[in-house]
Amino acid sequence: MSCLRLLFAISLHVGLKESYNSFHPHARCQKDALISGVYYNSEDKVSAYVGVTYEGFELGLVTGYTYSDVVPMLRYKKDKWFVTPAIEKNGNKGFVIGLEF
């Protein structure tokens, strides 16, 4: 079990109309394919998540967004790079690309 990993990510929000935070401190615990953690999200709030990893994908549930109290989480990670879909409260869709250290 690797708990507690401290991470930091920078992100770029593509196709979204609002302005978002691009700096994300992150703490994660992982045991085999199970993951959980907290991070400072794009809406300047703290998010908590639980999920699983599978062949570069992270799937789970996350809190802390205005779109809904709990939203699905999907992220693809390759080395230090990641990409994840994003949706704004008005329904506008885009994605987030980032680098995690």
GUNUFI-148808 format. One record per residue: residue number from 0; residue in three letters; x, y, z of N, C-alpha, C, CB in turn. Coordinates in pm, whole numbers, plus 50000, padded with zeros to 5 digits. Atoms other than C-alpha are relative to their C-alpha. Glycine has a CB too. Layout:
<site nr="NUM" rest="Ala" n_px="X" n_py="Y" n_pz="Z" ca_px="X" ca_py="Y" ca_pz="Z" c_px="X" c_py="Y" c_pz="Z" cb_px="X" cb_py="Y" cb_pz="Z"/>
...
END
This chain:
<site nr="0" rest="Met" n_px="50085" n_py="49882" n_pz="50000" ca_px="50000" ca_py="50000" ca_pz="50000" c_px="50090" c_py="50124" c_pz="50000" cb_px="49903" cb_py="50000" cb_pz="50123"/>
<site nr="1" rest="Ser" n_px="49924" n_py="49875" n_pz="50003" ca_px="50143" ca_py="50339" ca_pz="49902" c_px="49908" c_py="50113" c_pz="50046" cb_px="50057" cb_py="50029" cb_pz="49857"/>
<site nr="2" rest="Cys" n_px="50085" n_py="49896" n_pz="49942" ca_px="49973" ca_py="50585" ca_pz="50131" c_px="50090" c_py="50074" c_pz="50097" cb_px="49870" cb_py="49940" cb_pz="50071"/>
<site nr="3" rest="Leu" n_px="50062" n_py="49887" n_pz="50064" ca_px="50030" ca_py="50879" ca_pz="50145" c_px="50096" c_py="50052" c_pz="49894" cb_px="49964" cb_py="50109" cb_pz="50104"/>
<site nr="4" rest="Arg" n_px="49919" n_py="49939" n_pz="50106" ca_px="50163" ca_py="50999" ca_pz="49808" c_px="49956" c_py="50144" c_pz="49984" cb_px="49987" cb_py="49922" cb_pz="49865"/>
<site nr="5" rest="Leu" n_px="50030" n_py="49860" n_pz="50024" ca_px="50183" ca_py="51374" ca_pz="49769" c_px="50038" c_py="50034" c_pz="49857" cb_px="50075" cb_py="50092" cb_pz="50101"/>
<site nr="6" rest="Leu" n_px="49983" n_py="49970" n_pz="50141" ca_px="50143" ca_py="51493" ca_pz="49411" c_px="49964" c_py="50145" c_pz="49973" cb_px="49915" cb_py="49906" cb_pz="49913"/>
<site nr="7" rest="Phe" n_px="50039" n_py="49867" n_pz="50044" ca_px="50106" ca_py="51819" ca_pz="49223" c_px="49978" c_py="49993" c_pz="49850" cb_px="50109" cb_py="50109" cb_pz="50036"/>
<site nr="8" rest="Ala" n_px="50031" n_py="50000" n_pz="50143" ca_px="49942" ca_py="51871" ca_pz="48883" c_px="49977" c_py="50142" c_pz="49950" cb_px="49877" cb_py="49913" cb_pz="49971"/>
<site nr="9" rest="Ile" n_px="50038" n_py="49878" n_pz="50070" ca_px="49915" ca_py="52156" ca_pz="48637" c_px="49912" c_py="49957" c_pz="49884" cb_px="50126" cb_py="50083" cb_pz="49951"/>
<site nr="10" rest="Ser" n_px="50096" n_py="50042" n_pz="50101" ca_px="49629" ca_py="52153" ca_pz="48388" c_px="49963" c_py="50113" c_pz="49905" cb_px="49875" cb_py="49945" cb_pz="50066"/>
<site nr="11" rest="Leu" n_px="50052" n_py="49910" n_pz="50101" ca_px="49490" ca_py="52317" ca_pz="48075" c_px="49859" c_py="49955" c_pz="49968" cb_px="50091" cb_py="50002" cb_pz="49872"/>
<site nr="12" rest="His" n_px="50141" n_py="50030" n_pz="50023" ca_px="49112" ca_py="52334" ca_pz="48025" c_px="49965" c_py="50038" c_pz="49856" cb_px="49908" cb_py="50075" cb_pz="50102"/>
<site nr="13" rest="Val" n_px="50021" n_py="49980" n_pz="50143" ca_px="49022" ca_py="52292" ca_pz="47657" c_px="49851" c_py="49989" c_pz="49967" cb_px="50082" cb_py="49897" cb_pz="49919"/>
<site nr="14" rest="Gly" n_px="50139" n_py="50003" n_pz="50045" ca_px="48683" ca_py="52376" ca_pz="47504" c_px="49900" c_py="50048" c_pz="50103" cb_px="49965" cb_py="49863" cb_pz="49959"/>
<site nr="15" rest="Leu" n_px="50089" n_py="49952" n_pz="49894" ca_px="48541" ca_py="52522" ca_pz="47826" c_px="49995" c_py="50152" c_pz="49999" cb_px="50047" cb_py="49948" cb_pz="50139"/>
<site nr="16" rest="Lys" n_px="50020" n_py="49855" n_pz="50009" ca_px="48403" ca_py="52875" ca_pz="47854" c_px="50039" c_py="50075" c_pz="50126" cb_px="49858" cb_py="50029" cb_pz="49968"/>
<site nr="17" rest="Glu" n_px="49970" n_py="49934" n_pz="49872" ca_px="48459" ca_py="52952" ca_pz="48222" c_px="50151" c_py="50002" c_pz="50024" cb_px="49928" cb_py="49928" cb_pz="50116"/>
<site nr="18" rest="Ser" n_px="49860" n_py="49993" n_pz="49959" ca_px="48792" ca_py="53033" ca_pz="48389" c_px="50020" c_py="49902" c_pz="50116" cb_px="50040" cb_py="50146" cb_pz="50041"/>
<site nr="19" rest="Tyr" n_px="49977" n_py="50104" n_pz="49901" ca_px="48945" ca_py="52755" ca_pz="48600" c_px="50140" c_py="50005" c_pz="50059" cb_px="49975" cb_py="49865" cb_pz="49939"/>
<site nr="20" rest="Asn" n_px="49872" n_py="50017" n_pz="49934" ca_px="49225" ca_py="52693" ca_pz="48848" c_px="50081" c_py="49893" c_pz="49926" cb_px="49980" cb_py="49962" cb_pz="50150"/>
<site nr="21" rest="Ser" n_px="49915" n_py="50095" n_pz="50072" ca_px="49520" ca_py="52515" ca_pz="48685" c_px="50106" c_py="49934" c_pz="50088" cb_px="50068" cb_py="50070" cb_pz="49886"/>
<site nr="22" rest="Phe" n_px="49900" n_py="50055" n_pz="49908" ca_px="49722" ca_py="52418" ca_pz="48996" c_px="49932" c_py="49912" c_pz="50103" cb_px="50081" cb_py="50114" cb_pz="50069"/>
<site nr="23" rest="His" n_px="50074" n_py="50099" n_pz="49923" ca_px="49624" ca_py="52105" ca_pz="49185" c_px="50090" c_py="49918" c_pz="50093" cb_px="49928" cb_py="49907" cb_pz="49907"/>
<site nr="24" rest="Pro" n_px="49936" n_py="50088" n_pz="49902" ca_px="49795" ca_py="51979" ca_pz="49502" c_px="49910" c_py="49877" c_pz="50022" cb_px="50025" cb_py="50075" cb_pz="50135"/>
<site nr="25" rest="His" n_px="50073" n_py="50127" n_pz="50002" ca_px="49693" ca_py="51615" ca_pz="49548" c_px="50065" c_py="49903" c_pz="50099" cb_px="49998" cb_py="49940" cb_pz="49856"/>
<site nr="26" rest="Ala" n_px="49954" n_py="50107" n_pz="49911" ca_px="49723" ca_py="51345" ca_pz="49816" c_px="49925" c_py="49872" c_pz="49963" cb_px="49978" cb_py="50037" cb_pz="50153"/>
<site nr="27" rest="Arg" n_px="50061" n_py="50125" n_pz="50047" ca_px="49659" ca_py="50982" ca_pz="49715" c_px="50047" c_py="49881" c_pz="50081" cb_px="50032" cb_py="49977" cb_pz="49852"/>
<site nr="28" rest="Cys" n_px="49969" n_py="50133" n_pz="49946" ca_px="49643" ca_py="50636" ca_pz="49869" c_px="49966" c_py="49899" c_pz="49892" cb_px="49921" cb_py="49971" cb_pz="50134"/>
<site nr="29" rest="Gln" n_px="50027" n_py="50105" n_pz="50098" ca_px="49665" ca_py="50327" ca_pz="49650" c_px="50039" c_py="49865" c_pz="50056" cb_px="50075" cb_py="50027" cb_pz="49868"/>
<site nr="30" rest="Lys" n_px="49973" n_py="50139" n_pz="49964" ca_px="49642" ca_py="49956" ca_pz="49726" c_px="49956" c_py="49916" c_pz="49883" cb_px="49927" cb_py="49957" cb_pz="50134"/>
<site nr="31" rest="Asp" n_px="50028" n_py="50075" n_pz="50123" ca_px="49668" ca_py="49737" ca_pz="49419" c_px="49928" c_py="50093" c_pz="49903" cb_px="49916" cb_py="49871" cb_pz="50029"/>
<site nr="32" rest="Ala" n_px="50072" n_py="49917" n_pz="50097" ca_px="49405" ca_py="49877" ca_pz="49178" c_px="49906" c_py="50102" c_pz="50065" cb_px="49920" cb_py="49911" cb_pz="49907"/>
<site nr="33" rest="Leu" n_px="50090" n_py="49908" n_pz="49930" ca_px="49206" ca_py="50065" ca_pz="49445" c_px="50071" c_py="50133" c_pz="50030" cb_px="49948" cb_py="49937" cb_pz="50130"/>
<site nr="34" rest="Ile" n_px="49944" n_py="49868" n_pz="49976" ca_px="49266" ca_py="50442" ca_pz="49470" c_px="49901" c_py="50086" c_pz="50079" cb_px="50037" cb_py="50069" cb_pz="49867"/>
<site nr="35" rest="Ser" n_px="50081" n_py="49900" n_pz="49932" ca_px="49140" ca_py="50721" ca_pz="49694" c_px="50090" c_py="50120" c_pz="50026" cb_px="49938" cb_py="49945" cb_pz="50135"/>
<site nr="36" rest="Gly" n_px="49919" n_py="49883" n_pz="49974" ca_px="49249" ca_py="51074" ca_pz="49760" c_px="49919" c_py="50127" c_pz="50007" cb_px="50104" cb_py="50013" cb_pz="49895"/>
<site nr="37" rest="Val" n_px="50057" n_py="49866" n_pz="49999" ca_px="49183" ca_py="51444" ca_pz="49786" c_px="50090" c_py="50090" c_pz="49917" cb_px="49983" cb_py="50054" cb_pz="50146"/>
<site nr="38" rest="Tyr" n_px="49923" n_py="49904" n_pz="50077" ca_px="49289" ca_py="51731" ca_pz="49562" c_px="49925" c_py="50133" c_pz="49993" cb_px="50028" cb_py="49947" cb_pz="49858"/>
<site nr="39" rest="Tyr" n_px="50056" n_py="49866" n_pz="50018" ca_px="49231" ca_py="52102" ca_pz="49505" c_px="49959" c_py="50007" c_pz="49853" cb_px="50104" cb_py="50115" cb_pz="50039"/>
<site nr="40" rest="Asn" n_px="50049" n_py="50017" n_pz="50137" ca_px="49010" ca_py="52101" ca_pz="49195" c_px="50001" c_py="50130" c_pz="49919" cb_px="49861" cb_py="49945" cb_pz="50003"/>
<site nr="41" rest="Ser" n_px="50002" n_py="49888" n_pz="50094" ca_px="48962" ca_py="52334" ca_pz="48898" c_px="49905" c_py="50112" c_pz="50041" cb_px="49963" cb_py="49950" cb_pz="49864"/>
<site nr="42" rest="Glu" n_px="50097" n_py="49901" n_pz="49953" ca_px="48674" ca_py="52515" ca_pz="49073" c_px="50041" c_py="50061" c_pz="50134" cb_px="49861" cb_py="49937" cb_pz="50012"/>
<site nr="43" rest="Asp" n_px="49947" n_py="49947" n_pz="49874" ca_px="48894" ca_py="52615" ca_pz="49369" c_px="49931" c_py="49941" c_pz="50123" cb_px="49987" cb_py="50152" cb_pz="50003"/>
<site nr="44" rest="Lys" n_px="50062" n_py="50073" n_pz="49889" ca_px="48734" ca_py="52353" ca_pz="49597" c_px="50079" c_py="49872" c_pz="50023" cb_px="49849" cb_py="49969" cb_pz="49972"/>
<site nr="45" rest="Val" n_px="49937" n_py="50129" n_pz="49971" ca_px="48857" ca_py="52036" ca_pz="49766" c_px="49909" c_py="49888" c_pz="49952" cb_px="50031" cb_py="49985" cb_pz="50153"/>
<site nr="46" rest="Ser" n_px="50073" n_py="50118" n_pz="50048" ca_px="48749" ca_py="51713" ca_pz="49596" c_px="50057" c_py="49875" c_pz="50065" cb_px="50008" cb_py="49989" cb_pz="49845"/>
<site nr="47" rest="Ala" n_px="49961" n_py="50132" n_pz="49951" ca_px="48757" ca_py="51362" ca_pz="49741" c_px="49954" c_py="49897" c_pz="49898" cb_px="49940" cb_py="49970" cb_pz="50142"/>
<site nr="48" rest="Tyr" n_px="50037" n_py="50102" n_pz="50098" ca_px="48752" ca_py="51051" ca_pz="49522" c_px="50034" c_py="49860" c_pz="50048" cb_px="50068" cb_py="50026" cb_pz="49867"/>
<site nr="49" rest="Val" n_px="49969" n_py="50142" n_pz="49985" ca_px="48748" ca_py="50672" ca_pz="49527" c_px="49986" c_py="49937" c_pz="49863" cb_px="49906" cb_py="49930" cb_pz="50105"/>
<site nr="50" rest="Gly" n_px="50010" n_py="50062" n_pz="50131" ca_px="48803" ca_py="50444" ca_pz="49232" c_px="50095" c_py="49884" c_pz="49985" cb_px="50025" cb_py="50101" cb_pz="49893"/>
<site nr="51" rest="Val" n_px="49911" n_py="50109" n_pz="50037" ca_px="49005" ca_py="50181" ca_pz="49053" c_px="50084" c_py="50044" c_pz="49879" cb_px="49920" cb_py="49870" cb_pz="49968"/>
<site nr="52" rest="Thr" n_px="49917" n_py="49979" n_pz="50119" ca_px="49286" ca_py="50181" ca_pz="48798" c_px="49996" c_py="49874" c_pz="49915" cb_px="50147" cb_py="50036" cb_pz="50040"/>
<site nr="53" rest="Tyr" n_px="49998" n_py="50113" n_pz="50092" ca_px="49289" ca_py="49963" ca_pz="48489" c_px="50066" c_py="50043" c_pz="49869" cb_px="49855" cb_py="49947" cb_pz="49974"/>
<site nr="54" rest="Glu" n_px="49927" n_py="49976" n_pz="50124" ca_px="49547" ca_py="49977" ca_pz="48207" c_px="50008" c_py="50149" c_pz="49964" cb_px="49934" cb_py="49924" cb_pz="49887"/>
<site nr="55" rest="Gly" n_px="49983" n_py="49857" n_pz="50024" ca_px="49613" ca_py="50350" ca_pz="48241" c_px="49878" c_py="50085" c_pz="50029" cb_px="50040" cb_py="50020" cb_pz="49860"/>
<site nr="56" rest="Phe" n_px="50124" n_py="49928" n_pz="49970" ca_px="49251" ca_py="50443" ca_pz="48315" c_px="49974" c_py="50002" c_pz="50150" cb_px="49881" cb_py="49938" cb_pz="49926"/>
<site nr="57" rest="Glu" n_px="50049" n_py="49989" n_pz="49863" ca_px="49122" ca_py="50567" ca_pz="48649" c_px="49850" c_py="50025" c_pz="49992" cb_px="50073" cb_py="50114" cb_pz="50080"/>
<site nr="58" rest="Leu" n_px="50145" n_py="49990" n_pz="50002" ca_px="48748" ca_py="50516" ca_pz="48705" c_px="49949" c_py="50006" c_pz="50143" cb_px="49936" cb_py="49880" cb_pz="49925"/>
<site nr="59" rest="Gly" n_px="50052" n_py="49991" n_pz="49864" ca_px="48551" ca_py="50621" ca_pz="49011" c_px="49895" c_py="50107" c_pz="50016" cb_px="50112" cb_py="50025" cb_pz="50094"/>
<site nr="60" rest="Leu" n_px="50095" n_py="49894" n_pz="49964" ca_px="48340" ca_py="50882" ca_pz="49186" c_px="50078" c_py="50110" c_pz="50070" cb_px="49884" cb_py="49946" cb_pz="50090"/>
<site nr="61" rest="Val" n_px="49931" n_py="49886" n_pz="49942" ca_px="48445" ca_py="51232" ca_pz="49291" c_px="49900" c_py="50104" c_pz="50048" cb_px="50097" cb_py="50063" cb_pz="49898"/>
<site nr="62" rest="Thr" n_px="50084" n_py="49894" n_pz="49945" ca_px="48293" ca_py="51512" ca_pz="49502" c_px="50064" c_py="50136" c_pz="49971" cb_px="49979" cb_py="49980" cb_pz="50154"/>
<site nr="63" rest="Gly" n_px="49940" n_py="49867" n_pz="50000" ca_px="48344" ca_py="51888" ca_pz="49508" c_px="49979" c_py="50085" c_pz="49877" cb_px="50140" cb_py="49987" cb_pz="50021"/>
<site nr="64" rest="Tyr" n_px="50027" n_py="49921" n_pz="50121" ca_px="48204" ca_py="52014" ca_pz="49177" c_px="49859" c_py="50056" c_pz="50002" cb_px="50022" cb_py="49914" cb_pz="49874"/>
<site nr="65" rest="Thr" n_px="50132" n_py="49935" n_pz="50001" ca_px="47911" ca_py="52250" ca_pz="49113" c_px="49901" c_py="49926" c_pz="49910" cb_px="50013" cb_py="50145" cb_pz="49956"/>
<site nr="66" rest="Tyr" n_px="50088" n_py="50072" n_pz="50093" ca_px="47774" ca_py="52025" ca_pz="48836" c_px="49907" c_py="49905" c_pz="50074" cb_px="50082" cb_py="49923" cb_pz="49898"/>
<site nr="67" rest="Ser" n_px="50077" n_py="50094" n_pz="49919" ca_px="47656" ca_py="51771" ca_pz="49095" c_px="50080" c_py="49969" c_pz="50127" cb_px="49967" cb_py="49868" cb_pz="49920"/>
<site nr="68" rest="Asp" n_px="49930" n_py="50033" n_pz="49875" ca_px="47738" ca_py="51660" ca_pz="49451" c_px="50105" c_py="49890" c_pz="49981" cb_px="49899" cb_py="49956" cb_pz="50106"/>
<site nr="69" rest="Val" n_px="49909" n_py="50110" n_pz="50032" ca_px="47899" ca_py="51339" ca_pz="49321" c_px="49993" c_py="49978" c_pz="49849" cb_px="49963" cb_py="49868" cb_pz="50080"/>
<site nr="70" rest="Val" n_px="49996" n_py="50021" n_pz="50145" ca_px="48011" ca_py="51290" ca_pz="48962" c_px="50092" c_py="49883" c_pz="49968" cb_px="50049" cb_py="50129" cb_pz="49926"/>
<site nr="71" rest="Pro" n_px="49909" n_py="50106" n_pz="50042" ca_px="48172" ca_py="51003" ca_pz="48772" c_px="50138" c_py="50058" c_pz="49971" cb_px="49944" cb_py="49926" cb_pz="49876"/>
<site nr="72" rest="Met" n_px="49862" n_py="49960" n_pz="50027" ca_px="48549" ca_py="51021" ca_pz="48739" c_px="50056" c_py="49906" c_pz="49894" cb_px="50087" cb_py="49999" cb_pz="50131"/>
<site nr="73" rest="Leu" n_px="49930" n_py="50076" n_pz="50104" ca_px="48735" ca_py="50909" ca_pz="48428" c_px="50125" c_py="50078" c_pz="49964" cb_px="49908" cb_py="49975" cb_pz="49874"/>
<site nr="74" rest="Arg" n_px="49874" n_py="49935" n_pz="50034" ca_px="49099" ca_py="50987" ca_pz="48369" c_px="50090" c_py="49897" c_pz="49936" cb_px="50067" cb_py="50064" cb_pz="50126"/>
<site nr="75" rest="Tyr" n_px="49899" n_py="50086" n_pz="50062" ca_px="49357" ca_py="50838" ca_pz="48135" c_px="50136" c_py="50061" c_pz="50031" cb_px="49978" cb_py="49986" cb_pz="49845"/>
<site nr="76" rest="Lys" n_px="49867" n_py="49952" n_pz="49964" ca_px="49718" ca_py="50863" ca_pz="48250" c_px="50107" c_py="49919" c_pz="49930" cb_px="50020" cb_py="49994" cb_pz="50152"/>
<site nr="77" rest="Lys" n_px="49885" n_py="50063" n_pz="50066" ca_px="50036" ca_py="50789" ca_pz="48056" c_px="50125" c_py="50072" c_pz="50050" cb_px="49989" cb_py="50006" cb_pz="49842"/>
<site nr="78" rest="Asp" n_px="49884" n_py="49940" n_pz="49935" ca_px="50361" ca_py="50849" ca_pz="48243" c_px="49952" c_py="50113" c_pz="50092" cb_px="50104" cb_py="50052" cb_pz="49894"/>
<site nr="79" rest="Lys" n_px="50044" n_py="49889" n_pz="49916" ca_px="50315" ca_py="51196" ca_pz="48399" c_px="49884" c_py="50078" c_pz="49940" cb_px="50116" cb_py="50094" cb_pz="50024"/>
<site nr="80" rest="Trp" n_px="50108" n_py="49928" n_pz="50069" ca_px="50050" ca_py="51314" ca_pz="48147" c_px="49865" c_py="49937" c_pz="50028" cb_px="50026" cb_py="50002" cb_pz="49849"/>
<site nr="81" rest="Phe" n_px="50135" n_py="50052" n_pz="49985" ca_px="49675" ca_py="51282" ca_pz="48194" c_px="49902" c_py="50082" c_pz="49916" cb_px="49957" cb_py="50001" cb_pz="50148"/>
<site nr="82" rest="Val" n_px="50110" n_py="49933" n_pz="50068" ca_px="49354" ca_py="51368" ca_pz="48011" c_px="49870" c_py="49949" c_pz="50061" cb_px="50004" cb_py="49975" cb_pz="49845"/>
<site nr="83" rest="Thr" n_px="50128" n_py="50036" n_pz="49941" ca_px="48999" ca_py="51371" ca_pz="48146" c_px="49889" c_py="50083" c_pz="49935" cb_px="50002" cb_py="50022" cb_pz="50154"/>
<site nr="84" rest="Pro" n_px="50110" n_py="49921" n_pz="50052" ca_px="48660" ca_py="51476" ca_pz="48008" c_px="49951" c_py="50099" c_pz="50105" cb_px="49885" cb_py="49909" cb_pz="49954"/>
<site nr="85" rest="Ala" n_px="50053" n_py="49898" n_pz="49909" ca_px="48496" ca_py="51786" ca_pz="48157" c_px="49866" c_py="50050" c_pz="49948" cb_px="50100" cb_py="50118" cb_pz="50016"/>
<site nr="86" rest="Ile" n_px="50128" n_py="49942" n_pz="50037" ca_px="48147" ca_py="51932" ca_pz="48160" c_px="49969" c_py="50115" c_pz="50095" cb_px="49886" cb_py="49893" cb_pz="50004"/>
<site nr="87" rest="Glu" n_px="50037" n_py="49885" n_pz="49919" ca_px="48033" ca_py="52272" ca_pz="48279" c_px="49853" c_py="49990" c_pz="50039" cb_px="50028" cb_py="50132" cb_pz="49925"/>
<site nr="88" rest="Lys" n_px="50137" n_py="50004" n_pz="49950" ca_px="47709" ca_py="52333" ca_pz="48471" c_px="49898" c_py="50032" c_pz="49890" cb_px="49983" cb_py="50098" cb_pz="50116"/>
<site nr="89" rest="Asn" n_px="50090" n_py="49965" n_pz="50111" ca_px="47555" ca_py="52485" ca_pz="48154" c_px="49995" c_py="49892" c_pz="49891" cb_px="50044" cb_py="50132" cb_pz="49938"/>
<site nr="90" rest="Gly" n_px="50002" n_py="50110" n_pz="50096" ca_px="47622" ca_py="52158" ca_pz="47969" c_px="50112" c_py="50004" c_pz="49898" cb_px="49871" cb_py="49998" cb_pz="49928"/>
<site nr="91" rest="Asn" n_px="49887" n_py="49990" n_pz="50092" ca_px="47923" ca_py="52280" ca_pz="47770" c_px="50103" c_py="49892" c_pz="50033" cb_px="50064" cb_py="50142" cb_pz="50008"/>
<site nr="92" rest="Lys" n_px="49906" n_py="50112" n_pz="49980" ca_px="48172" ca_py="51993" ca_pz="47720" c_px="50138" c_py="50036" c_pz="49948" cb_px="49950" cb_py="49874" cb_pz="49930"/>
<site nr="93" rest="Gly" n_px="49862" n_py="49981" n_pz="50041" ca_px="48549" ca_py="51993" ca_pz="47690" c_px="50085" c_py="49891" c_pz="50065" cb_px="50051" cb_py="50142" cb_pz="50039"/>
<site nr="94" rest="Phe" n_px="49913" n_py="50095" n_pz="49932" ca_px="48849" ca_py="51817" ca_pz="47838" c_px="50112" c_py="50075" c_pz="50070" cb_px="50057" cb_py="49896" cb_pz="49901"/>
<site nr="95" rest="Val" n_px="49887" n_py="49946" n_pz="49924" ca_px="49139" ca_py="51874" ca_pz="48074" c_px="50121" c_py="49915" c_pz="49969" cb_px="49970" cb_py="50004" cb_pz="50155"/>
<site nr="96" rest="Ile" n_px="49873" n_py="50070" n_pz="50021" ca_px="49495" ca_py="51783" ca_pz="47986" c_px="50098" c_py="50055" c_pz="50103" cb_px="50055" cb_py="50018" cb_pz="49852"/>
<site nr="97" rest="Gly" n_px="49911" n_py="49952" n_pz="49896" ca_px="49766" ca_py="51798" ca_pz="48248" c_px="50124" c_py="49916" c_pz="50017" cb_px="49929" cb_py="50006" cb_pz="50128"/>
<site nr="98" rest="Leu" n_px="49873" n_py="50064" n_pz="49966" ca_px="50100" ca_py="51701" ca_pz="48387" c_px="50004" c_py="49987" c_pz="50152" cb_px="50124" cb_py="50083" cb_pz="49946"/>
<site nr="99" rest="Glu" n_px="50002" n_py="50027" n_pz="49856" ca_px="50128" ca_py="51539" ca_pz="48732" c_px="50138" c_py="49957" c_pz="50047" cb_px="49896" cb_py="49891" cb_pz="50034"/>
<site nr="100" rest="Phe" n_px="49868" n_py="50029" n_pz="49942" ca_px="50446" ca_py="51530" ca_pz="48944" c_px="49984" c_py="49934" c_pz="50135" cb_px="50084" cb_py="50128" cb_pz="50014"/>
END
